[in-house]
Amino acid sequence: MALLVVGAMALVDAISGEPEQKGPVNSGTPSGEESGGGGGGGDPSPTNNATSPQSAVPLVIRVIGQPTTVVVRVADAQGKVLTNGQLSSGDILQYDEAPLQVVATNGGSLQVTIYGEEQPRKPNGQRGQWFVGERS
C-alpha cells in the first residue's frame, strides 16, 4: 500500500513539474521504517525510534472517506509545499516537522491528528483547514 502511495505522489510530482516531496512519511506503522526519504539539507527525516509515542508526531492525516485533494505546506515565509495531490481512502501521511498548514477539498474525508490529539471532524463535502504550530 505504501508503495502505491509513494508511486502516486511521484507521478503527481512528475506531471506537475514540482520537485520530489520529502516531508511526509507514508506509514502503516508508527515506526516510519519503510520510508525511503533522503536526508537533504534541512529536510525532515522519519522517526528512527520505533517506540516513540504517537503524540510526539506533529501531524498524521488519515483518509477515512472519499478521495480528496490535500495540500500540506510549511507555514513559514517560504511556504514550501510538502504534499499537493489527491489522496485515496486508506492513505496515511505523517509529518515530522512544524509549523504546517493543511487544506483539504473535502475535510470530512480526513481524520487529522495533531501531536496525538484527534481534531474534530469537518462536515463532509466542505473544505477543511488545520494549522500545526511548533511545540515548545
N, CA, C and O of each residue as an XYZ file, in Angstrom:
544
protein
N       0.817     -1.182      0.000
C       0.000      0.000      0.000
C       0.866      1.252      0.000
O       0.606      2.199     -0.743
N       1.900      1.248      0.843
C       2.782      2.419      0.928
C       3.474      2.671     -0.406
O       3.661      3.820     -0.808
N       3.851      1.597     -1.089
C       4.500      1.773     -2.400
C       3.547      2.398     -3.408
O       3.968      3.198     -4.244
N       2.273      2.043     -3.339
C       1.278      2.657     -4.214
C       1.183      4.156     -3.965
O       1.127      4.944     -4.908
N       1.164      4.547     -2.699
C       1.058      5.963     -2.345
C       2.289      6.724     -2.825
O       2.174      7.799     -3.413
N       3.471      6.154     -2.571
C       4.711      6.812     -2.992
C       4.749      6.938     -4.511
O       5.143      7.978     -5.039
N       4.343      5.890     -5.210
C       4.308      5.930     -6.671
C       3.337      6.972     -7.190
O       3.643      7.694     -8.140
N       2.161      7.055     -6.567
C       1.168      8.052     -6.984
C       1.694      9.462     -6.748
O       1.501     10.344     -7.585
N       2.355      9.680     -5.616
C       2.900     11.013     -5.327
C       3.999     11.371     -6.330
O       4.093     12.518     -6.765
N       4.827     10.390     -6.697
C       5.878     10.643     -7.680
C       5.266     10.988     -9.035
O       5.770     11.862     -9.739
N       4.186     10.306     -9.400
C       3.507     10.593    -10.657
C       2.929     12.004    -10.654
O       3.056     12.727    -11.643
N       2.297     12.401     -9.553
C       1.753     13.752     -9.447
C       2.877     14.778     -9.566
O       2.723     15.794    -10.244
N       4.014     14.514     -8.905
C       5.157     15.430     -8.978
C       5.685     15.529    -10.406
O       6.013     16.617    -10.879
N       5.764     14.391    -11.087
C       6.285     14.394    -12.452
C       5.379     15.186    -13.390
O       5.855     15.908    -14.266
N       4.084     15.045    -13.199
C       3.130     15.752    -14.047
C       3.115     17.240    -13.732
O       3.046     18.069    -14.640
N       3.179     17.582    -12.441
C       3.101     18.989    -12.052
C       4.421     19.712    -12.208
O       4.450     20.943    -12.212
N       5.521     18.974    -12.337
C       6.828     19.594    -12.503
C       7.420     20.075    -11.198
O       8.446     20.755    -11.204
N       6.793     19.737    -10.065
C       7.331     20.133     -8.774
C       8.390     19.132     -8.344
O       8.337     17.967     -8.738
N       9.362     19.577     -7.531
C      10.406     18.664     -7.075
C       9.845     17.603     -6.143
O       8.753     17.740     -5.591
N      10.643     16.521     -5.981
C      10.219     15.440     -5.110
C       9.942     15.965     -3.715
O      10.675     16.806     -3.194
N       8.867     15.457     -3.115
C       8.470     15.901     -1.789
C       9.054     14.951     -0.764
O       8.857     13.740     -0.861
N       9.770     15.480      0.217
C      10.407     14.631      1.204
C       9.812     14.790      2.588
O      10.283     14.142      3.523
N       8.796     15.624      2.762
C       8.250     15.913      4.076
C       7.459     14.776      4.696
O       7.708     14.442      5.854
N       6.505     14.156      3.978
C       5.661     13.171      4.631
C       6.323     11.810      4.709
O       7.175     11.463      3.889
N       5.927     11.070      5.681
C       6.330      9.681      5.796
C       5.058      8.877      5.605
O       4.161      8.928      6.446
N       4.968      8.133      4.504
C       3.797      7.302      4.269
C       3.967      6.072      5.125
O       4.937      5.331      4.963
N       3.032      5.840      6.044
C       3.287      4.837      7.049
C       2.042      4.068      7.417
O       0.974      4.652      7.604
N       2.175      2.768      7.521
C       1.124      1.947      8.065
C       1.456      1.568      9.501
O       0.609      1.043     10.223
N       2.709      1.840      9.917
C       3.151      1.558     11.275
C       3.760      2.815     11.858
O       4.234      3.665     11.104
N       3.766      2.964     13.172
C       4.297      4.182     13.774
C       5.802      4.292     13.690
O       6.342      5.352     14.006
N       6.517      3.242     13.277
C       7.974      3.301     13.268
C       8.525      4.158     12.148
O       9.600      4.738     12.303
N       7.829      4.263     11.020
C       8.305      5.054      9.896
C       9.459      4.389      9.178
O      10.152      5.051      8.406
N       9.695      3.088      9.404
C      10.862      2.421      8.844
C      10.781      2.229      7.341
O      11.822      2.134      6.690
N       9.595      2.169      6.765
C       9.506      1.906      5.341
C       9.730      3.145      4.496
O       9.703      3.063      3.268
N       9.948      4.274      5.115
C      10.184      5.496      4.351
C      11.571      5.465      3.773
O      12.529      5.101      4.456
N      11.687      5.845      2.515
C      12.983      5.934      1.873
C      13.418      7.367      1.750
O      14.324      7.657      0.969
N      12.816      8.278      2.482
C      13.114      9.701      2.373
C      14.562      9.992      2.661
O      15.082      9.593      3.703
N      15.230     10.692      1.742
C      16.632     11.035      1.908
C      16.780     12.188      2.858
O      15.820     12.894      3.165
N      17.992     12.371      3.319
C      18.253     13.440      4.259
C      18.904     14.617      3.580
O      20.090     14.860      3.802
N      18.187     15.360      2.763
C      18.723     16.565      2.144
C      18.847     17.655      3.177
O      18.323     17.522      4.283
N      19.524     18.721      2.845
C      19.771     19.805      3.784
C      18.494     20.341      4.394
O      17.682     20.961      3.706
N      18.312     20.106      5.684
C      17.186     20.671      6.399
C      15.877     19.912      6.233
O      14.904     20.221      6.921
N      15.827     18.934      5.345
C      14.594     18.175      5.172
C      14.377     17.288      6.379
O      15.341     16.756      6.929
N      13.134     17.114      6.807
C      12.874     16.267      7.967
C      13.153     14.820      7.631
O      13.036     14.403      6.479
N      13.519     14.059      8.639
C      13.751     12.635      8.431
C      12.743     11.873      9.264
O      12.244     12.386     10.266
N      12.437     10.634      8.851
C      11.468      9.857      9.603
C      11.984      9.550     10.995
O      13.190      9.546     11.237
N      11.067      9.295     11.898
C      11.432      8.945     13.250
C      12.108      7.587     13.237
O      11.544      6.616     12.733
N      13.320      7.511     13.791
C      14.053      6.255     13.815
C      13.763      5.440     15.058
O      14.079      4.251     15.086
N      13.179      6.023     16.080
C      12.873      5.338     17.319
C      11.509      4.666     17.202
O      10.481      5.344     17.200
N      11.496      3.351     17.105
C      10.245      2.620     16.892
C       9.318      2.713     18.093
O       8.129      2.420     17.968
N       9.829      3.115     19.256
C       8.988      3.185     20.437
C       8.523      4.603     20.732
O       7.926      4.843     21.781
N       8.782      5.553     19.832
C       8.381      6.933     20.101
C       6.860      7.025     20.150
O       6.173      6.398     19.343
N       6.329      7.807     21.095
C       4.871      7.909     21.212
C       4.265      8.668     20.048
O       4.893      9.565     19.485
N       3.040      8.304     19.689
C       2.315      8.948     18.595
C       2.164     10.437     18.857
O       2.139     11.226     17.912
N       2.060     10.843     20.132
C       1.839     12.244     20.465
C       3.029     13.113     20.094
O       2.877     14.330     19.988
N       4.217     12.532     19.892
C       5.391     13.314     19.529
C       5.357     13.726     18.058
O       6.093     14.624     17.650
N       4.514     13.079     17.267
C       4.429     13.368     15.840
C       3.524     14.593     15.642
O       2.373     14.589     16.078
N       4.049     15.648     14.980
C       3.237     16.849     14.800
C       1.928     16.617     14.039
O       0.891     17.152     14.431
N       1.958     15.825     12.953
C       0.765     15.702     12.122
C       0.643     14.314     11.515
O       1.596     13.785     10.942
N      -0.546     13.732     11.650
C      -0.891     12.483     10.960
C      -2.229     12.715     10.277
O      -3.190     13.151     10.910
N      -2.287     12.422      8.975
C      -3.516     12.559      8.187
C      -3.912     11.170      7.705
O      -3.114     10.466      7.086
N      -5.159     10.780      7.995
C      -5.702      9.507      7.506
C      -6.924      9.813      6.654
O      -7.803     10.570      7.067
N      -6.977      9.226      5.467
C      -8.154      9.392      4.616
C      -9.115      8.265      4.979
O      -8.845      7.090      4.732
N     -10.249      8.652      5.575
C     -11.223      7.663      6.033
C     -12.515      7.734      5.234
O     -13.454      6.978      5.488
N     -12.560      8.639      4.273
C     -13.753      8.795      3.438
C     -13.369      8.758      1.966
O     -12.446      8.050      1.564
N     -14.088      9.528      1.182
C     -13.852      9.592     -0.258
C     -12.493     10.223     -0.554
O     -11.973     10.983      0.262
N     -11.912      9.910     -1.726
C     -10.662     10.565     -2.115
C     -10.829     12.088     -2.097
O     -11.893     12.609     -2.430
N      -9.778     12.781     -1.708
C      -9.826     14.238     -1.623
C      -8.448     14.819     -1.908
O      -7.426     14.172     -1.681
N      -8.438     16.038     -2.405
C      -7.185     16.735     -2.671
C      -6.710     17.385     -1.376
O      -7.479     18.051     -0.683
N      -5.439     17.184     -1.062
C      -4.850     17.708      0.163
C      -3.583     18.476     -0.185
O      -2.756     18.022     -0.976
N      -3.450     19.651      0.424
C      -2.234     20.446      0.294
C      -1.668     20.650      1.688
O      -2.359     21.136      2.584
N      -0.398     20.274      1.868
C       0.299     20.498      3.130
C       1.521     21.340      2.802
O       2.332     20.975      1.950
N       1.644     22.476      3.492
C       2.815     23.329      3.266
C       3.378     23.795      4.586
O       2.674     23.894      5.591
N       4.684     24.082      4.557
C       5.350     24.613      5.732
C       4.839     26.034      5.939
O       4.804     26.828      4.999
N       4.445     26.353      7.165
C       3.865     27.661      7.470
C       4.974     28.636      7.867
O       5.079     29.052      9.020
N       5.794     28.984      6.878
C       6.819     29.999      7.093
C       6.867     30.907      5.885
O       6.019     30.798      4.999
N       7.827     31.790      5.828
C       7.901     32.783      4.748
C       8.055     32.125      3.377
O       7.533     32.644      2.391
N       8.759     30.993      3.293
C       8.957     30.317      2.008
C       7.735     29.497      1.589
O       7.472     29.352      0.395
N       6.995     28.966      2.546
C       5.774     28.208      2.252
C       5.999     26.983      1.394
O       5.193     26.706      0.506
N       7.077     26.232      1.630
C       7.404     25.040      0.847
C       6.245     24.038      0.873
O       5.742     23.686      1.940
N       5.834     23.588     -0.302
C       4.741     22.620     -0.422
C       5.310     21.215     -0.219
O       6.217     20.789     -0.935
N       4.763     20.505      0.767
C       5.205     19.144      1.056
C       4.340     18.109      0.351
O       4.837     17.073     -0.090
N       3.047     18.389      0.245
C       2.112     17.489     -0.435
C       1.090     18.345     -1.168
O       0.577     19.322     -0.623
N       0.802     17.970     -2.402
C      -0.233     18.639     -3.194
C      -0.782     17.614     -4.168
O      -0.223     17.412     -5.246
N      -1.871     16.970     -3.793
C      -2.430     15.969     -4.681
C      -3.615     15.261     -4.053
O      -3.999     15.531     -2.916
N      -4.181     14.350     -4.823
C      -5.357     13.613     -4.360
C      -4.908     12.394     -3.570
O      -4.044     11.631     -4.002
N      -5.518     12.233     -2.403
C      -5.265     11.068     -1.563
C      -6.494     10.179     -1.598
O      -7.625     10.660     -1.662
N      -6.258      8.880     -1.555
C      -7.343      7.903     -1.626
C      -7.680      7.367     -0.246
O      -6.896      7.494      0.695
N      -8.845      6.774     -0.141
C      -9.285      6.171      1.110
C      -8.240      5.171      1.591
O      -7.777      4.327      0.823
N      -7.873      5.270      2.869
C      -6.878      4.380      3.448
C      -5.471      4.962      3.476
O      -4.607      4.441      4.182
N      -5.219      6.037      2.720
C      -3.894      6.656      2.725
C      -3.608      7.278      4.086
O      -4.501      7.827      4.733
N      -2.353      7.183      4.509
C      -1.912      7.787      5.759
C      -0.638      8.565      5.476
O       0.309      8.033      4.896
N      -0.621      9.829      5.888
C       0.580     10.651      5.768
C       0.982     11.104      7.161
O       0.135     11.435      7.991
N       2.289     11.114      7.406
C       2.810     11.531      8.705
C       3.909     12.561      8.466
O       4.753     12.377      7.589
N       3.903     13.631      9.232
C       4.873     14.712      9.075
C       5.610     14.918     10.380
O       5.000     14.968     11.447
N       6.916     15.038     10.293
C       7.757     15.158     11.468
C       8.292     16.568     11.659
O       9.305     16.756     12.331
N       7.627     17.563     11.078
C       8.067     18.935     11.247
C       6.866     19.843     11.490
O       5.723     19.457     11.251
N       7.137     21.034     11.960
C       6.093     22.039     12.192
C       6.784     23.399     12.113
O       7.997     23.468     12.311
N       6.082     24.448     11.839
C       4.636     24.604     11.682
C       4.177     24.200     10.282
O       4.933     24.288      9.314
N       2.932     23.759     10.196
C       2.356     23.321      8.926
C       0.954     23.883      8.756
O       0.234     24.109      9.729
N       0.576     24.106      7.485
C      -0.787     24.466      7.125
C      -1.334     23.330      6.278
O      -0.652     22.833      5.382
N      -2.564     22.921      6.560
C      -3.200     21.820      5.836
C      -4.534     22.314      5.296
O      -5.320     22.932      6.015
N      -4.779     22.030      4.010
C      -6.067     22.354      3.394
C      -6.520     21.123      2.618
O      -5.742     20.523      1.876
N      -7.786     20.752      2.795
C      -8.359     19.616      2.071
C      -9.642     20.056      1.389
O     -10.445     20.785      1.970
N      -9.831     19.611      0.151
C     -11.045     19.926     -0.588
C     -12.271     19.413      0.154
O     -13.275     20.116      0.268
N     -12.184     18.173      0.663
C     -13.275     17.578      1.439
C     -12.737     17.229      2.824
O     -12.229     16.130      3.046
N     -12.855     18.164      3.738
C     -12.344     17.961      5.086
C     -12.994     16.808      5.816
O     -12.387     16.227      6.716
N     -14.217     16.464      5.449
C     -14.923     15.363      6.085
C     -14.341     14.000      5.765
O     -14.674     13.021      6.433
N     -13.478     13.912      4.760
C     -12.851     12.646      4.394
C     -11.625     12.328      5.239
O     -11.086     11.223      5.169
N     -11.180     13.306      6.043
C      -9.918     13.133      6.761
C     -10.102     12.979      8.260
O     -11.006     13.555      8.865
N      -9.220     12.186      8.834
C      -9.038     12.140     10.279
C      -7.669     12.782     10.507
O      -6.651     12.240     10.079
N      -7.644     13.921     11.172
C      -6.413     14.677     11.377
C      -6.028     14.598     12.848
O      -6.836     14.898     13.727
N      -4.782     14.191     13.110
C      -4.263     14.098     14.463
C      -3.062     15.022     14.582
O      -2.096     14.894     13.830
N      -3.120     15.960     15.533
C      -2.040     16.923     15.752
C      -1.458     16.662     17.135
O      -2.156     16.772     18.144
N      -0.170     16.315     17.173
C       0.517     15.976     18.425
C      -0.280     14.982     19.258
O      -0.408     15.146     20.471
N      -0.816     13.952     18.611
C      -1.526     12.892     19.301
C      -2.974     13.188     19.626
O      -3.671     12.317     20.147
N      -3.453     14.397     19.334
C      -4.837     14.767     19.637
C      -5.670     14.786     18.358
O      -5.429     15.592     17.458
N      -6.655     13.885     18.291
C      -7.525     13.841     17.116
C      -8.368     15.111     17.059
O      -8.996     15.499     18.044
N      -8.371     15.746     15.902
C      -9.091     17.004     15.708
C     -10.559     16.731     15.389
O     -10.884     15.676     14.845
N     -11.449     17.667     15.720
C     -12.873     17.484     15.394
C     -13.059     17.308     13.884
O     -12.402     17.969     13.080
N     -13.961     16.410     13.527
C     -14.240     16.149     12.115
C     -14.886     17.358     11.468
O     -15.693     18.052     12.087
N     -14.526     17.603     10.226
C     -15.140     18.666      9.432
C     -16.395     18.098      8.760
O     -16.503     16.883      8.593
N     -17.338     18.954      8.375
C     -18.529     18.468      7.665
C     -18.148     17.849      6.317
O     -17.299     18.376      5.599
N     -18.778     16.741      5.989
C     -18.495     16.069      4.724
C     -18.832     16.980      3.551
O     -19.891     17.608      3.527
N     -17.928     17.050      2.581
C     -18.136     17.844      1.385
C     -17.677     19.284      1.505
O     -17.709     20.023      0.521
N     -17.247     19.701      2.698
C     -16.793     21.078      2.889
C     -15.274     21.128      3.050
O     -14.654     20.198      3.564
N     -14.702     22.226      2.601
C     -13.264     22.452      2.711
C     -12.837     22.388      4.177
O     -13.534     22.885      5.061
N     -11.692     21.773      4.419
C     -11.155     21.693      5.771
C      -9.792     22.350      5.836
O      -8.994     22.238      4.906
N      -9.528     23.039      6.940
C      -8.239     23.686      7.156
C      -7.769     23.399      8.575
O      -8.566     23.400      9.512
N      -6.461     23.153      8.730
C      -5.856     22.910     10.025
C      -4.510     23.614     10.082
O      -3.871     23.837      9.054
N      -4.087     23.960     11.286
C      -2.767     24.558     11.481
C      -2.043     23.757     12.567
O      -2.600     23.471     13.627
N      -0.803     23.408     12.279
C       0.028     22.690     13.239
C       1.125     23.645     13.680
O       2.028     23.963     12.907
N       1.047     24.098     14.915
C       2.059     25.006     15.444
C       3.278     24.253     15.932
O       3.259     23.027     16.049
N       4.336     24.992     16.214
C       5.536     24.379     16.766
C       5.275     24.071     18.228
O       4.649     24.851     18.945
N       5.756     22.941     18.644
C       5.602     22.545     20.056
C       6.760     23.124     20.840
O       7.919     22.994     20.445
N       6.444     23.761     21.948
C       7.518     24.387     22.748
C       8.100     23.452     23.767
O       9.005     23.834     24.509
